[in-house]
Amino acid sequence: MIKYIQKLIDKLKKSEKGQGMVEYALIIAFVAAIAIYVLNGGMRTAVNQAFTNASNMVTSATTQANLEKPTTTGTGGGNGGGTGGGN
């Protein structure tokens, strides 16, 4: 019986099919762990921060553009308006 078990162990040591399967399983587990990390929060924070920064920049640019917009005050002026005729 011991010789039979020893032959099985020797046969398993020579076989590399199991080793290849284990390597593939480890690669799949590693990829799955990275995907779970990215989807659960690691990447979520970075993407959320990027959109927040973009939104703040658009708001800032809009506010700045509104502050620099020339205002039209007074009477007349323009093309054909007012008392002096236009161009």
N, CA, C and O of each residue as an XYZ file, in Angstrom:
348
protein
N       0.818     -1.193      0.000
C       0.000      0.000      0.000
C       0.865      1.262      0.000
O       0.561      2.238     -0.686
N       1.923      1.226      0.765
C       2.809      2.390      0.830
C       3.470      2.617     -0.534
O       3.644      3.757     -0.965
N       3.836      1.525     -1.205
C       4.453      1.653     -2.531
C       3.470      2.262     -3.529
O       3.860      3.052     -4.389
N       2.207      1.895     -3.412
C       1.180      2.440     -4.303
C       1.033      3.946     -4.082
O       0.964      4.711     -5.043
N       0.985      4.366     -2.832
C       0.877      5.793     -2.506
C       2.115      6.535     -2.988
O       2.021      7.645     -3.512
N       3.287      5.908     -2.804
C       4.525      6.538     -3.262
C       4.522      6.707     -4.779
O       4.975      7.733     -5.288
N       4.014      5.707     -5.508
C       3.934      5.823     -6.965
C       2.981      6.947     -7.373
O       3.260      7.685     -8.318
N       1.858      7.080     -6.663
C       0.920      8.174     -6.960
C       1.557      9.538     -6.714
O       1.388     10.467     -7.504
N       2.283      9.644     -5.621
C       2.946     10.916     -5.305
C       3.984     11.249     -6.377
O       4.075     12.389     -6.830
N       4.766     10.245     -6.775
C       5.763     10.474     -7.831
C       5.098     10.876     -9.142
O       5.592     11.747     -9.858
N       3.984     10.239     -9.447
C       3.253     10.563    -10.672
C       2.721     11.994    -10.634
O       2.778     12.705    -11.637
N       2.203     12.415     -9.480
C       1.691     13.779     -9.339
C       2.818     14.800     -9.425
O       2.628     15.894     -9.956
N       3.981     14.448     -8.908
C       5.120     15.371     -8.974
C       5.562     15.595    -10.413
O       5.965     16.700    -10.776
N       5.487     14.557    -11.227
C       5.908     14.663    -12.615
C       4.887     15.404    -13.472
O       5.251     16.039    -14.461
N       3.620     15.327    -13.101
C       2.567     15.962    -13.876
C       2.581     17.462    -13.625
O       2.666     17.906    -12.480
N       2.497     18.239    -14.695
C       2.492     19.694    -14.562
C       1.136     20.292    -14.899
O       0.988     21.514    -14.898
N       0.153     19.467    -15.183
C      -1.177     19.970    -15.505
C      -1.783     20.695    -14.318
O      -2.383     21.759    -14.471
N      -1.628     20.127    -13.154
C      -2.171     20.754    -11.946
C      -1.509     22.089    -11.658
O      -2.159     23.030    -11.202
N      -0.229     22.166    -11.924
C       0.507     23.405    -11.691
C      -0.022     24.512    -12.606
O      -0.197     25.650    -12.172
N      -0.271     24.179    -13.852
C      -0.801     25.165    -14.789
C      -2.172     25.652    -14.369
O      -2.476     26.839    -14.489
N      -2.999     24.750    -13.879
C      -4.344     25.126    -13.413
C      -4.254     26.063    -12.216
O      -5.010     27.031    -12.127
N      -3.341     25.785    -11.303
C      -3.173     26.633    -10.124
C      -2.702     28.021    -10.546
O      -3.173     29.023    -10.007
N      -1.794     28.088    -11.488
C      -1.311     29.387    -11.961
C      -2.442     30.200    -12.587
O      -2.569     31.396    -12.324
N      -3.253     29.562    -13.406
C      -4.396     30.268    -13.997
C      -5.376     30.725    -12.926
O      -5.911     31.831    -13.004
N      -5.612     29.890    -11.934
C      -6.532     30.263    -10.855
C      -5.997     31.464    -10.078
O      -6.762     32.353     -9.705
N      -4.691     31.493     -9.835
C      -4.102     32.636     -9.127
C      -4.190     33.918     -9.955
O      -4.449     34.991     -9.410
N      -3.980     33.812    -11.248
C      -4.094     34.989    -12.122
C      -5.522     35.512    -12.123
O      -5.744     36.720    -12.034
N      -6.494     34.605    -12.224
C      -7.904     35.016    -12.213
C      -8.258     35.657    -10.877
O      -8.971     36.660    -10.845
N      -7.769     35.092     -9.773
C      -8.044     35.668     -8.453
C      -7.435     37.060     -8.334
O      -8.048     37.960     -7.761
N      -6.231     37.240     -8.871
C      -5.567     38.542     -8.819
C      -6.336     39.585     -9.625
O      -6.542     40.705     -9.157
N      -6.754     39.228    -10.812
C      -7.533     40.148    -11.657
C      -8.871     40.477    -10.995
O      -9.314     41.625    -11.027
N      -9.506     39.485    -10.403
C     -10.781     39.722     -9.725
C     -10.596     40.658     -8.535
O     -11.428     41.534     -8.301
N      -9.511     40.478     -7.783
C      -9.256     41.351     -6.632
C      -9.052     42.796     -7.079
O      -9.548     43.720     -6.435
N      -8.332     42.995     -8.169
C      -8.122     44.351     -8.690
C      -9.445     44.948     -9.153
O      -9.725     46.117     -8.887
N     -10.255     44.157     -9.841
C     -11.548     44.654    -10.314
C     -12.448     45.033     -9.148
O     -13.127     46.059     -9.202
N     -12.467     44.239     -8.115
C     -13.290     44.543     -6.938
C     -12.805     45.829     -6.280
O     -13.618     46.665     -5.885
N     -11.483     45.996     -6.158
C     -10.936     47.209     -5.554
C     -11.322     48.443     -6.364
O     -11.746     49.457     -5.810
N     -11.168     48.341     -7.679
C     -11.460     49.484     -8.546
C     -12.937     49.838     -8.488
O     -13.289     51.014     -8.408
N     -13.796     48.841     -8.528
C     -15.227     49.107     -8.561
C     -15.783     49.519     -7.205
O     -16.788     50.227     -7.147
N     -15.155     49.093     -6.118
C     -15.703     49.383     -4.794
C     -15.292     50.721     -4.223
O     -15.982     51.217     -3.332
N     -14.252     51.318     -4.659
C     -13.942     52.592     -4.046
C     -12.610     53.174     -4.429
O     -12.455     54.395     -4.407
N     -11.661     52.374     -4.771
C     -10.353     52.909     -5.108
C     -10.423     53.878     -6.262
O      -9.832     54.957     -6.207
N     -11.126     53.514     -7.292
C     -11.234     54.364     -8.464
C     -12.404     55.332     -8.325
O     -12.386     56.422     -8.896
N     -13.407     54.933     -7.574
C     -14.596     55.778     -7.415
C     -14.221     57.144     -6.860
O     -14.727     58.167     -7.321
N     -13.339     57.160     -5.875
C     -12.934     58.426     -5.268
C     -12.211     59.312     -6.274
O     -12.463     60.515     -6.345
N     -11.319     58.718     -7.044
C     -10.562     59.501     -8.021
C     -11.471     60.069     -9.105
O     -11.322     61.230     -9.488
N     -12.395     59.280     -9.596
C     -13.313     59.753    -10.637
C     -14.236     60.831    -10.078
O     -14.489     61.840    -10.736
N     -14.736     60.617     -8.869
C     -15.614     61.601     -8.238
C     -14.872     62.926     -8.053
O     -15.431     63.993     -8.308
N     -13.626     62.858     -7.614
C     -12.835     64.080     -7.421
C     -12.583     64.784     -8.753
O     -12.609     66.014     -8.818
N     -12.341     64.022     -9.807
C     -12.099     64.630    -11.116
C     -13.340     65.382    -11.612
O     -13.229     66.489    -12.139
N     -14.523     64.776    -11.442
C     -15.747     65.449    -11.866
C     -16.042     66.670    -10.989
O     -16.527     67.685    -11.488
N     -15.758     66.579     -9.713
C     -15.959     67.724     -8.821
C     -15.054     68.874     -9.229
O     -15.492     70.023     -9.282
N     -13.788     68.570     -9.520
C     -12.850     69.616     -9.961
C     -13.301     70.248    -11.279
O     -13.231     71.466    -11.442
N     -13.760     69.426    -12.208
C     -14.227     69.955    -13.489
C     -15.446     70.854    -13.293
O     -15.545     71.912    -13.914
N     -16.359     70.439    -12.442
C     -17.549     71.240    -12.163
C     -17.179     72.573    -11.529
O     -17.727     73.616    -11.886
N     -16.248     72.530    -10.589
C     -15.814     73.772     -9.940
C     -15.143     74.719    -10.935
O     -15.331     75.933    -10.862
N     -14.371     74.171    -11.854
C     -13.704     75.021    -12.850
C     -14.715     75.659    -13.798
O     -14.567     76.825    -14.163
N     -15.739     74.909    -14.202
C     -16.771     75.467    -15.082
C     -17.527     76.568    -14.353
O     -17.794     77.626    -14.924
N     -17.872     76.322    -13.097
C     -18.575     77.338    -12.305
C     -17.724     78.594    -12.158
O     -18.225     79.710    -12.294
N     -16.439     78.408    -11.879
C     -15.527     79.543    -11.723
C     -15.400     80.324    -13.029
O     -15.419     81.555    -13.021
N     -15.272     79.618    -14.144
C     -15.140     80.298    -15.438
C     -16.414     81.052    -15.788
O     -16.348     82.157    -16.327
N     -17.571     80.473    -15.490
C     -18.840     81.139    -15.771
C     -18.986     82.397    -14.930
O     -19.412     83.441    -15.425
N     -18.633     82.292    -13.663
C     -18.705     83.453    -12.775
C     -17.770     84.555    -13.259
O     -18.149     85.726    -13.297
N     -16.545     84.176    -13.630
C     -15.575     85.159    -14.110
C     -16.057     85.817    -15.399
O     -15.899     87.026    -15.573
N     -16.641     85.037    -16.299
C     -17.137     85.599    -17.563
C     -18.282     86.568    -17.306
O     -18.381     87.593    -17.982
N     -19.135     86.270    -16.358
C     -20.250     87.166    -16.036
C     -19.759     88.455    -15.401
O     -20.367     89.508    -15.595
N     -18.671     88.391    -14.649
C     -18.127     89.603    -14.036
C     -17.475     90.509    -15.072
O     -17.506     91.732    -14.934
N     -16.893     89.927    -16.097
C     -16.190     90.708    -17.101
C     -17.092     91.144    -18.247
O     -16.640     91.880    -19.125
N     -18.347     90.717    -18.269
C     -19.265     91.063    -19.352
C     -19.562     92.558    -19.291
O     -19.918     93.073    -18.232
N     -19.419     93.264    -20.422
C     -19.718     94.694    -20.410
C     -21.220     94.913    -20.207
O     -22.058     94.181    -20.735
N     -21.514     95.919    -19.443
C     -22.922     96.233    -19.197
C     -23.338     97.389    -20.093
O     -22.524     98.266    -20.384
N     -24.580     97.406    -20.531
C     -25.089     98.487    -21.372
C     -25.953     99.388    -20.503
O     -27.022     98.987    -20.044
N     -25.476    100.612    -20.284
C     -26.235    101.570    -19.493
C     -26.369    102.856    -20.269
O     -25.616    103.085    -21.216
N     -27.278    103.676    -19.906
C     -27.479    104.965    -20.550
C     -28.539    104.882    -21.638
O     -29.139    103.833    -21.872
N     -28.753    106.029    -22.300
C     -29.781    106.090    -23.330
C     -29.123    106.171    -24.688
O     -27.983    106.618    -24.813
N     -29.822    105.750    -25.671
C     -29.331    105.852    -27.047
C     -28.233    104.850    -27.300
O     -28.234    103.747    -26.754
N     -27.302    105.248    -28.130
C     -26.166    104.394    -28.451
C     -26.544    103.340    -29.462
O     -27.693    103.279    -29.899
N     -25.650    102.558    -29.817
C     -25.917    101.443    -30.696
C     -26.116    101.850    -32.135
O     -25.910    103.013    -32.481
N     -26.495    100.961    -32.942
C     -26.735    101.212    -34.362
C     -28.162    101.704    -34.572
O     -29.118    100.949    -34.394
N     -28.300    102.933    -34.939
C     -29.599    103.478    -35.285
C     -30.435    103.894    -34.106
O     -31.566    104.340    -34.298
N     -29.943    103.772    -32.913
C     -30.756    104.144    -31.764
C     -30.352    105.487    -31.227
O     -29.345    106.046    -31.662
N     -31.083    106.006    -30.322
C     -30.743    107.257    -29.653
C     -31.068    108.474    -30.493
O     -31.873    108.417    -31.423
N     -30.428    109.573    -30.147
C     -30.755    110.837    -30.788
C     -29.829    111.210    -31.929
O     -30.169    112.096    -32.713
N     -28.713    110.596    -32.051
C     -27.764    111.025    -33.060
C     -27.741    110.181    -34.310
O     -26.888    110.390    -35.172
N     -28.617    109.269    -34.431
C     -28.563    108.425    -35.615
C     -27.489    107.360    -35.436
O     -26.710    107.414    -34.484
N     -27.448    106.445    -36.299
C     -26.483    105.360    -36.151
C     -25.568    105.272    -37.335
O     -25.485    106.181    -38.160
N     -24.916    104.211    -37.396
C     -23.991    103.967    -38.500
C     -24.709    103.324    -39.652
O     -24.096    103.039    -40.681
